[in-house]
Amino acid sequence: MVNSDITNHEKALLIAKAYLIEAHSDFEAVDTLIEHGKYNLAVYHAQQAVEKLLKACLAAKGKVGIYKHEVYPFFKEIFENEISARDFKILDSSIIKLEEEWALSRYPNWDVEPIWIPSERYKKEDAEDRREKMKAVFHILTDFLGKRYKLL
């Protein structure tokens, strides 16, 4: 049953909160996956954590229903005047690399030699690097969501 007493804005904030919960779940999985040598899956979950965090920000702004993996250009356009240039520089250096990983970390690529097999090709250093990128994004955007939208 849908509660018709809530506003569109309140619904958008509930959706943002749901994305934030799922982003934290992916975030928490990364350390365990690295610990167990599942480096490609750690990279994938780092990417997913950031993607869901971006979607949480967009939902909080009322931009709901984005069903693609590469959302950062849209995010930048929406928030260009709300996040500092210094923070965007950090976000750029972290998110662009992570967005490249959504398929590469999960699927074989037979268009290259040797065939790309994610579970064999990702190394611990790759996973640790993406974890640090994820943490940098979380530091900036969870602070932003907390201050701007009171979400946390």
JOLINKA-V197013 format. One record per residue. RES is the residue in one small letter. SS is DSSP state (alpha for helix, beta for strand, coil for the rest). NEAR is the number of other C-alpha atoms within 10 Angstrom. D_FIRST is the distance of its C-alpha to the first C-alpha in whole Angstrom. Layout:
BEGIN
RES;SS;NEAR;D_FIRST / RES;SS;NEAR;D_FIRST
END
This chain:
BEGIN
m;coil;3;0 / v;coil;5;4 / n;coil;7;7 / s;coil;7;9 / d;coil;7;12 / i;coil;10;13 / t;coil;10;15 / n;alpha;11;16 / h;alpha;13;19 / e;alpha;13;16 / k;alpha;16;14 / a;alpha;20;17 / l;alpha;23;18 / l;alpha;16;15 / i;alpha;21;16 / a;alpha;28;20 / k;alpha;20;19 / a;alpha;16;18 / y;alpha;22;21 / l;alpha;24;23 / i;alpha;17;22 / e;alpha;17;23 / a;alpha;24;26 / h;alpha;16;27 / s;alpha;14;26 / d;alpha;20;29 / f;alpha;23;31 / e;alpha;15;32 / a;alpha;15;32 / v;alpha;26;35 / d;alpha;19;38 / t;alpha;12;37 / l;alpha;17;37 / i;alpha;20;41 / e;alpha;11;42 / h;coil;10;42 / g;coil;16;43 / k;coil;20;40 / y;alpha;27;41 / n;alpha;26;40 / l;alpha;20;36 / a;alpha;30;37 / v;alpha;31;37 / y;alpha;22;34 / h;alpha;29;32 / a;alpha;31;34 / q;alpha;32;33 / q;alpha;24;29 / a;alpha;29;29 / v;alpha;28;31 / e;alpha;23;29 / k;alpha;22;25 / l;alpha;28;27 / l;alpha;27;28 / k;alpha;27;25 / a;alpha;30;23 / c;alpha;28;26 / l;alpha;23;25 / a;alpha;23;21 / a;alpha;25;23 / k;coil;17;25 / g;coil;17;22 / k;coil;15;23 / v;coil;17;20 / g;coil;10;20 / i;coil;12;24 / y;coil;8;24 / k;coil;7;28 / h;coil;16;30 / e;coil;17;32 / v;coil;18;31 / y;alpha;18;33 / p;alpha;10;35 / f;alpha;13;32 / f;alpha;15;31 / k;alpha;16;35 / e;alpha;9;35 / i;alpha;14;32 / f;alpha;14;33 / e;coil;12;37 / n;coil;9;38 / e;coil;10;36 / i;coil;13;37 / s;coil;10;41 / a;alpha;11;43 / r;alpha;9;44 / d;alpha;13;41 / f;alpha;17;40 / k;alpha;10;43 / i;alpha;14;42 / l;alpha;21;39 / d;alpha;16;41 / s;alpha;13;43 / s;alpha;22;40 / i;alpha;24;37 / i;alpha;16;39 / k;alpha;14;41 / l;alpha;25;37 / e;alpha;20;36 / e;coil;13;39 / e;alpha;20;38 / w;alpha;19;34 / a;alpha;14;36 / l;alpha;17;39 / s;coil;22;38 / r;coil;15;37 / y;coil;13;39 / p;coil;14;42 / n;beta;14;44 / w;coil;10;47 / d;coil;8;48 / v;coil;8;50 / e;coil;7;53 / p;coil;8;53 / i;coil;11;49 / w;beta;17;46 / i;coil;16;45 / p;alpha;20;42 / s;alpha;16;43 / e;alpha;10;46 / r;alpha;13;47 / y;coil;20;45 / k;coil;16;47 / k;alpha;17;46 / e;alpha;11;47 / d;alpha;14;45 / a;alpha;25;42 / e;alpha;18;43 / d;alpha;15;44 / r;alpha;25;40 / r;alpha;23;39 / e;alpha;13;41 / k;alpha;23;40 / m;alpha;26;36 / k;alpha;17;37 / a;alpha;18;39 / v;alpha;24;35 / f;alpha;20;33 / h;alpha;11;36 / i;alpha;15;36 / l;alpha;20;32 / t;alpha;19;30 / d;alpha;15;33 / f;alpha;16;32 / l;alpha;19;28 / g;alpha;11;29 / k;alpha;11;31 / r;alpha;13;30 / y;alpha;14;26 / k;coil;12;26 / l;coil;18;24 / l;coil;11;26
END
